Amino acid sequence: MEGFLEWMLEASLLVFLILVIRKVFTGKIRYGIIYALWGLVLLRFLLPGNIIATPVSIENLFSAASGHIKEAGRNVEKAGDRGVLEKDLGLAAGSAMEGAGDVDLGINAAQGKSFTPAADKRGNIPWKLLLPVLWAAVSCVLFSWFILSNARLLGRMKKRRVFYGKSGNINIYIVNGIQSPCLYGFFRPAIYLPSFAVLGDGRVSKEELGQIITHEYVHYRHGDHIWAMLRMFFVSAYWFNPFIWIASSCSKKDAELYCDETVIQILGEEKRFCYGEMLVRMAGKAEWGDFRYSMLLISRKGKEMEKRIRAISGRQNYPKWVLVPLLAALCLAAGITCSAGMAPAVAQEAAAGESSHAVLDNYKEGGRKEAAIQSGIEDTLEQEEFVLAGTPEKAFDEYLSIFTEAVNSGNIDKLGQVLEPGSDIYLQQCRLVKNYYKRGIREKVRAYSVSTMEISDGCTEIDSDEKIRVTYADGSSKIVKQQYCYTCRLYTDEMGTFGWVITDMQEIPEI
């Protein structure tokens, strides 16, 4: 989720920067170049990963801020856990009871957990699961609406159309009922002319009719019918992002300006005023919901038309030196906004691997001994090969088995295979295993079930529902039901083999 937010933030910022570049350079460079700028946005939204790695980027800033927040949260949480643990240990050391009171203390302390109402996982709304489902549902509904609307409109036009001719390899049809000429269709696009433009009252001359057909054919040559479908797709997929709606609208306007620029090059500079007058006469009214259609109408009334007329009315001279600051601006925009994704994640994993490698080296060279000395159980320590679990579920399964064996035997050698080496949770478990072994408390896992949820790359939460038989020194026993949330994190050993260990545990209180 965090990687997705970084990518979406960078993609949105890229749209903003393209809008700024578009505003600054409009009138100074050709509209074809302005229109091509949206290709960078298209590429960014198509590739939810790293395009280029740069030292200065939104991803780096986001990761740094997120890391500081998480580190502060972990420090607060660990401080709270240590306080609760010391309180539990004090109660355990001074307790002489071996009855029901020991059941609660024995299980909660032996598992290294504290009762924290804020950690109630069942009472929280699983937003990390619900939000993707909501996103996909709305996207499917919106895309279906687009497809059905276009299918119905195209079906009606095919029933009414009459073949008029061809322009290059594209068919031209006359249709009664449409108010403006357009290029429509995806797999087999065609030019559609309103009946009044060909058979009407003479409002449109033959010269203007040729300009209309040239305009729509240029749209076809530019592949704008394909771009129209891509805009529909991206609006459907990223409907929640206002920047994608803005990008869709602006790229459509730039497509028309680029088309006008190309048409004037074909017709000749002397025809620009006649062409502009034709656009004004053929302009249709903008209606709500037009964005759902992939058709390319020749023109619309309003501010968009005013901008197009201003662009057509003057002869433009574009200095070549402007391309230098434009290229610099694009490189800056790409450098800032194209670094979030797979490559930074790999780099972070490598850094995490190096960090965990150092921890494991320290653990093998003396970390376990130091932890054992602090726990007062160095007499039971033995050297043993360190093996990491291949999945979070496997780490949890091994934890239950190893912890139960440790409680029953008093030997904590294997705890480091499933718990983060040298961590607070490892020290807690070592102390508690020794404490309850001396008190004669034994455990046996009767049954358990788990549910897994990935909260980020290399970090997973496992909610467990466990049934443990607890036997006391006096021979009495009891089945204890308990629910916990385990946090598992990905580590790597010195051989480069990845594996999972448990880094945190929290009790899930009953509702």
KEFI-907946 format. One line per 5 residues: number of its first residue (from 0); their letters; for each residue x, y negated, z negated of C-alpha. Coordinates in steps of 0.001 Angstrom, whole numbers, plus 500000, padded with zeros to 6 digits. Layout:
BEGIN
NUM = A = X:Y:Z ~ ...
This chain:
BEGIN
0 = MEGFL = 500000:500000:500000 ~ 502810:497613:499114 ~ 504523:498229:502470 ~ 501241:497601:504288 ~ 500720:494293:502486
5 = EWMLE = 504241:493168:503345 ~ 503726:494066:507001 ~ 500316:492341:507166 ~ 501707:489239:505474 ~ 504552:489038:507981
10 = ASLLV = 502243:489660:510951 ~ 499893:486890:509762 ~ 502810:484505:509280 ~ 503987:485331:512801 ~ 500578:484279:514171
15 = FLILV = 500881:481000:512265 ~ 504383:480362:513618 ~ 503271:481137:517173 ~ 500440:478627:516742 ~ 502975:476007:515618
20 = IRKVF = 505291:476774:518560 ~ 502291:476682:520907 ~ 501280:473262:519565 ~ 504779:471808:519827 ~ 505629:473114:523302
25 = TGKIR = 502268:472834:525095 ~ 502757:470476:528047 ~ 506535:470908:527910 ~ 506723:474465:529289 ~ 504596:476485:531679
30 = YGIIY = 501367:477943:530373 ~ 502537:481350:531495 ~ 505274:481202:528862 ~ 502793:479992:526234 ~ 500529:482922:527069
35 = ALWGL = 503466:485350:526900 ~ 504167:484313:523299 ~ 501148:486343:522204 ~ 502948:489459:523398 ~ 505193:489175:520312
40 = VLLRF = 502117:489112:518084 ~ 500703:492116:519933 ~ 503955:494009:519395 ~ 504007:493147:515681 ~ 500485:494427:515100
45 = LLPGN = 501119:497518:517217 ~ 504259:498490:515285 ~ 503664:498602:511506 ~ 507369:498995:510920 ~ 510699:497230:511163
50 = IIATP = 511503:495660:514533 ~ 514747:493982:513487 ~ 516575:493924:510161 ~ 517467:490445:508900 ~ 518851:489241:505565
55 = VSIEN = 516228:486500:505232 ~ 512633:487653:505613 ~ 509272:487684:503932 ~ 509782:491374:503199 ~ 512913:490632:501177
60 = LFSAA = 511210:487869:499208 ~ 508141:490021:498617 ~ 510205:492995:497485 ~ 512321:490889:495138 ~ 509276:489314:493490
65 = SGHIK = 507507:492652:493256 ~ 510599:494270:491759 ~ 510872:491612:489028 ~ 507201:491960:488140 ~ 507400:495761:487991
70 = EAGRN = 510586:495682:485929 ~ 509005:493298:483428 ~ 505932:495539:483230 ~ 508070:498631:482656 ~ 510036:496902:479901
75 = VEKAG = 506856:495864:478101 ~ 505379:499330:478507 ~ 508525:501079:477267 ~ 508720:498778:474254 ~ 505120:499637:473406
80 = DRGVL = 505746:503348:473877 ~ 508785:503274:471581 ~ 506781:501547:468856 ~ 503982:504103:469065 ~ 506473:506967:469188
85 = EKDLG = 508293:505800:466059 ~ 504968:505537:464276 ~ 503999:509055:465371 ~ 507347:510468:464321 ~ 507065:508818:460925
90 = LAAGS = 503633:510351:460398 ~ 504881:513731:461605 ~ 507895:513759:459303 ~ 505842:512907:456244 ~ 502924:515222:456996
95 = AMEGA = 502579:518524:455133 ~ 499290:519493:456730 ~ 499216:522434:459141 ~ 495498:522312:459925 ~ 493286:520441:462312
100 = GDVDL = 495087:517188:461717 ~ 498229:518729:463177 ~ 496407:519615:466372 ~ 495899:516035:467456 ~ 499306:514864:466281
105 = GINAA = 501095:517918:467605 ~ 499647:517762:471101 ~ 499787:514035:471622 ~ 503304:513737:470207 ~ 504620:516898:471873
110 = QGKSF = 503523:515563:475233 ~ 505223:512217:474521 ~ 502048:510157:474968 ~ 500140:507519:473101 ~ 496425:506746:473090
115 = TPAAD = 496028:503617:475177 ~ 492482:502527:476101 ~ 493874:500417:478949 ~ 495245:503565:480537 ~ 491796:505101:481061
120 = KRGNI = 492049:506247:484651 ~ 488501:507536:484911 ~ 486999:504183:483966 ~ 488892:502273:486646 ~ 487656:501848:490198
125 = PWKLL = 490018:503721:492584 ~ 490576:500744:494856 ~ 493545:502374:496575 ~ 491179:505040:497866 ~ 488075:502896:498400
130 = LPVLW = 489727:500038:500315 ~ 491067:502206:503183 ~ 487673:503890:503473 ~ 485912:500505:503579 ~ 488410:499210:506135
135 = AAVSC = 487937:502235:508388 ~ 484137:502141:508074 ~ 483828:498464:509033 ~ 486345:498911:511857 ~ 484367:501826:513309
140 = VLFSW = 481088:499905:513095 ~ 482573:496782:514698 ~ 484324:498685:517479 ~ 481170:500700:518186 ~ 479220:497443:518429
145 = FILSN = 481739:496097:520953 ~ 481671:499243:523062 ~ 477884:499604:523062 ~ 477349:495906:523848 ~ 479701:496053:526822
150 = ARLLG = 478268:499359:528040 ~ 474717:497961:527994 ~ 475685:494720:529738 ~ 477742:496503:532385 ~ 474893:498939:532964
155 = RMKKR = 472435:496085:533578 ~ 474837:494340:535943 ~ 475423:497518:537959 ~ 471661:497920:538472 ~ 471293:494383:539798
160 = RVFYG = 474495:493936:541750 ~ 474787:493747:545554 ~ 478095:494334:547296 ~ 479490:491140:548819 ~ 483047:491981:549888
165 = KSGNI = 486560:492580:548630 ~ 489476:490468:547510 ~ 492618:492519:547823 ~ 491712:495866:546263 ~ 488964:494585:543969
170 = NIYIV = 485232:494616:544825 ~ 483087:491490:544742 ~ 479371:491701:543830 ~ 476466:489270:543759 ~ 474349:489513:540600
175 = NGIQS = 471105:487718:539822 ~ 470753:486491:536244 ~ 474298:485583:535226 ~ 475139:481904:534757 ~ 478841:481921:535610
180 = PCLYG = 481259:483935:537772 ~ 483354:486468:535898 ~ 485765:489382:536109 ~ 484284:492373:534281 ~ 485200:495981:533711
185 = FFRPA = 488172:497881:532344 ~ 488874:501007:534386 ~ 487313:499613:537588 ~ 487047:495833:537149 ~ 485082:493819:539675
190 = IYLPS = 484320:490174:540423 ~ 480690:489222:539767 ~ 479242:486090:541371 ~ 475901:484515:540375 ~ 473391:484608:543201
195 = FAVLG = 473063:480811:543332 ~ 476799:480507:544115 ~ 476347:482469:547364 ~ 472674:482340:548294 ~ 471553:479247:546433
200 = DGRVS = 470821:475603:547160 ~ 474230:474665:548467 ~ 475664:473553:545120 ~ 478750:475605:545863 ~ 480614:475030:549126
205 = KEELG = 482545:477720:550932 ~ 485785:476123:549800 ~ 484680:476207:546164 ~ 483471:479786:546550 ~ 486950:480696:547745
210 = QIITH = 488426:478956:544695 ~ 486117:480926:542422 ~ 487126:484235:543958 ~ 490811:483217:543803 ~ 490447:482345:540118
215 = EYVHY = 488911:485703:539214 ~ 491389:487606:541353 ~ 494263:485872:539531 ~ 492747:487085:536256 ~ 492862:490582:537702
220 = RHGDH = 496475:490170:538810 ~ 497454:488975:535331 ~ 495823:492033:533785 ~ 493552:489833:531671 ~ 490785:492452:531692
225 = IWAML = 493197:494766:529829 ~ 494151:491996:527404 ~ 490442:491397:526770 ~ 490000:495025:525687 ~ 493110:494837:523492
230 = RMFFV = 491713:491744:521768 ~ 488516:493644:521015 ~ 490524:496554:519613 ~ 492675:494404:517345 ~ 489724:492370:516070
235 = SAYWF = 488004:495669:515226 ~ 491059:497118:513489 ~ 492053:493981:511558 ~ 488651:492353:511061 ~ 489578:491319:507504
240 = NPFIW = 492490:489156:508693 ~ 491414:485656:509812 ~ 494693:485204:511689 ~ 493811:487997:514113 ~ 490538:486206:514983
245 = IASSC = 492440:482954:515526 ~ 495046:484734:517666 ~ 492307:486377:519736 ~ 490564:483072:520416 ~ 493733:481122:521224
250 = SKKDA = 495195:483822:523477 ~ 491952:483862:525462 ~ 492174:480082:525978 ~ 495820:480373:527011 ~ 494842:483066:529522
255 = ELYCD = 492531:480559:531226 ~ 495189:477837:531260 ~ 497710:480249:532762 ~ 495131:481317:535338 ~ 494432:477686:536287
260 = ETVIQ = 498160:477027:536625 ~ 498581:480001:538960 ~ 495499:479145:541049 ~ 496793:475614:541667 ~ 500125:477046:542783
265 = ILGEE = 498225:479223:545283 ~ 495808:476516:546511 ~ 498324:473682:546572 ~ 498761:470564:544433 ~ 496370:468566:546638
270 = KRFCY = 493463:470850:545625 ~ 493796:470393:541861 ~ 491019:467769:541586 ~ 488583:469753:543718 ~ 489360:472829:541663
275 = GEMLV = 488731:470919:538433 ~ 485352:469670:539700 ~ 484382:473239:540581 ~ 485219:474414:537049 ~ 483016:471704:535550
280 = RMAGK = 480030:472599:537803 ~ 480362:476335:537157 ~ 480840:476039:533398 ~ 478379:478052:531360 ~ 477081:477501:527845
285 = AEWGD = 478926:479133:524984 ~ 476674:481453:522977 ~ 477171:483232:519667 ~ 478338:486790:520109 ~ 480138:486198:523416
290 = FRYSM = 483361:487352:521747 ~ 482098:490939:521801 ~ 482166:491044:525613 ~ 485355:491711:527560 ~ 484196:489704:530591
295 = LLISR = 486290:486746:531720 ~ 483955:483877:532590 ~ 485359:481212:534846 ~ 484766:478376:532360 ~ 482795:477215:529323
300 = KGKEM = 481501:473791:528399 ~ 482966:471936:525437 ~ 486422:471058:524136 ~ 488015:474000:525914 ~ 486875:472610:529252
305 = EKRIR = 488197:469145:528379 ~ 491616:470603:527631 ~ 491669:472536:530895 ~ 490723:469457:532929 ~ 493482:467411:531278
310 = AISGR = 495976:470189:532050 ~ 494848:470343:535707 ~ 494653:466599:536352 ~ 498348:465794:536029 ~ 501324:467095:537945
315 = QNYPK = 503722:468683:535465 ~ 507513:468606:535458 ~ 509026:471048:532999 ~ 512660:470378:531950 ~ 514676:473565:531654
320 = WVLVP = 516530:472445:528506 ~ 513290:472887:526522 ~ 513762:476645:526797 ~ 516748:476443:524411 ~ 514807:475137:521367
325 = LLAAL = 511927:477439:522310 ~ 514214:480467:522241 ~ 515686:479333:518909 ~ 512196:478915:517439 ~ 511185:482397:518619
330 = CLAAG = 514327:483972:517147 ~ 513645:482244:513839 ~ 510020:483389:513832 ~ 511014:486962:514655 ~ 513766:486990:512036
335 = ITCSA = 511443:485828:509284 ~ 508484:488015:510163 ~ 509750:491242:511745 ~ 511666:492901:508921 ~ 508947:494629:506883
340 = GMAPA = 508366:498272:507633 ~ 510154:501593:508039 ~ 513780:500475:508232 ~ 513690:498408:505020 ~ 511895:501296:503353
345 = VAQEA = 514695:503645:504426 ~ 517248:501177:503128 ~ 515403:500963:499834 ~ 515257:504745:499617 ~ 518989:504903:500253
350 = AAGES = 519580:502323:497544 ~ 517293:504237:495208 ~ 519159:507408:496134 ~ 522494:505791:495276 ~ 521070:504534:491981
355 = SHAVL = 519611:507903:491044 ~ 522859:509569:492168 ~ 524738:507453:489640 ~ 522196:508314:486948 ~ 522529:512014:487677
360 = DNYKE = 526312:511827:487656 ~ 526188:510114:484289 ~ 523685:512690:483147 ~ 525908:515608:484140 ~ 529065:514053:482764
365 = GGRKE = 527680:513206:479368 ~ 524215:511712:479566 ~ 522569:514901:478313 ~ 525027:515210:475481 ~ 524513:511597:474447
370 = AAIQS = 520744:512043:474609 ~ 521011:515220:472573 ~ 523188:513527:469947 ~ 520680:510681:469645 ~ 517946:513285:469261
375 = GIEDT = 519906:515203:466590 ~ 519828:518463:468586 ~ 523272:518675:470111 ~ 523723:522150:468669 ~ 521241:523603:471185
380 = LEQEE = 522722:521955:474285 ~ 524068:524216:477045 ~ 525369:523406:480505 ~ 522959:524350:483262 ~ 522585:523649:486973
385 = FVLAG = 520358:520641:487707 ~ 517496:521444:490149 ~ 514878:518955:491380 ~ 511300:519899:492260 ~ 510330:519626:495921
390 = TPEKA = 506900:518010:495356 ~ 505203:515992:492576 ~ 502822:518906:491985 ~ 505758:521310:491641 ~ 507440:518947:489161
395 = FDEYL = 504254:518898:487089 ~ 503881:522698:487200 ~ 507480:523152:486106 ~ 507049:520543:483403 ~ 504182:522454:481765
400 = SIFTE = 506158:525674:481873 ~ 509466:524167:480695 ~ 507912:522035:477971 ~ 505949:524975:476563 ~ 509058:527151:476631
405 = AVNSG = 511032:524379:474890 ~ 508410:524009:472141 ~ 508368:527768:471561 ~ 512150:528266:471642 ~ 513514:524927:470456
410 = NIDKL = 515829:524819:473506 ~ 515571:521561:475471 ~ 518213:522332:478119 ~ 515746:522515:481000 ~ 513766:519346:480205
415 = GQVLE = 516178:517324:482329 ~ 515018:519255:485402 ~ 511553:517678:485228 ~ 512058:514452:483253 ~ 514029:511398:484297
420 = PGSDI = 517588:511933:482998 ~ 518562:509727:480079 ~ 515190:507938:480052 ~ 513017:507082:477065 ~ 510550:509820:477946
425 = YLQQC = 513354:512374:478017 ~ 514603:511289:474570 ~ 511078:511362:473177 ~ 510471:514862:474435 ~ 513778:516116:473008
430 = RLVKN = 513000:514746:469539 ~ 509453:515989:469532 ~ 510270:519487:470762 ~ 512813:519893:467956 ~ 510435:518440:465365
435 = YYKRG = 507529:520709:466192 ~ 509689:523780:466668 ~ 510929:523341:463083 ~ 507347:522925:461851 ~ 506348:526231:463414
440 = IREKV = 503964:524823:466034 ~ 503780:526909:469201 ~ 501941:526286:472482 ~ 500554:528273:475383 ~ 498980:526826:478536
445 = RAYSV = 495574:528425:479092 ~ 494372:526501:482173 ~ 494838:523199:483976 ~ 493735:521294:487076 ~ 495259:518235:488737
450 = STMEI = 494433:515461:491188 ~ 497197:513572:492992 ~ 497294:510005:494255 ~ 500258:508363:496013 ~ 500647:504822:494689
455 = SDGCT = 503698:503851:496794 ~ 506526:505353:498807 ~ 508430:507629:496446 ~ 505964:507267:493559 ~ 502916:509433:492820
460 = EIDSD = 500403:509666:489975 ~ 499002:513022:488855 ~ 495896:513180:486669 ~ 495708:516474:484779 ~ 492974:518272:482853
465 = EKIRV = 494668:520757:480522 ~ 493667:523449:478031 ~ 496435:524290:475530 ~ 496334:526939:472794 ~ 498144:525547:469761
470 = TYADG = 499289:528005:467057 ~ 500403:526806:463618 ~ 502834:528169:461042 ~ 500001:529620:458968 ~ 498815:531721:461925
475 = SSKIV = 495744:529594:462778 ~ 495223:528466:466340 ~ 492962:526241:468365 ~ 492232:525448:472032 ~ 492886:521779:472671
480 = KQQYC = 491538:520024:475768 ~ 493521:517024:476959 ~ 493792:514737:479967 ~ 496903:512823:481014 ~ 498232:510685:483837
485 = YTCRL = 501793:511580:484890 ~ 503921:509243:486988 ~ 506341:511094:489282 ~ 509167:509434:491171 ~ 511401:510625:493990
490 = YTDEM = 515114:511108:493210 ~ 518074:512590:495042 ~ 521024:514562:493782 ~ 524680:514280:494826 ~ 524116:516703:497709
495 = GTFGW = 521466:514451:499225 ~ 518612:516803:498284 ~ 515475:514904:497354 ~ 513286:515983:494481 ~ 510726:514743:491973
500 = VITDM = 510912:514028:488243 ~ 508370:512707:485723 ~ 509102:509152:484584 ~ 506050:508274:482507 ~ 503011:509842:480813
505 = QEIPE = 499804:508260:479549 ~ 496804:509855:477832 ~ 493433:509433:479547 ~ 490927:508804:476727 ~ 487544:510450:476825
510 = I = 484603:508245:477745
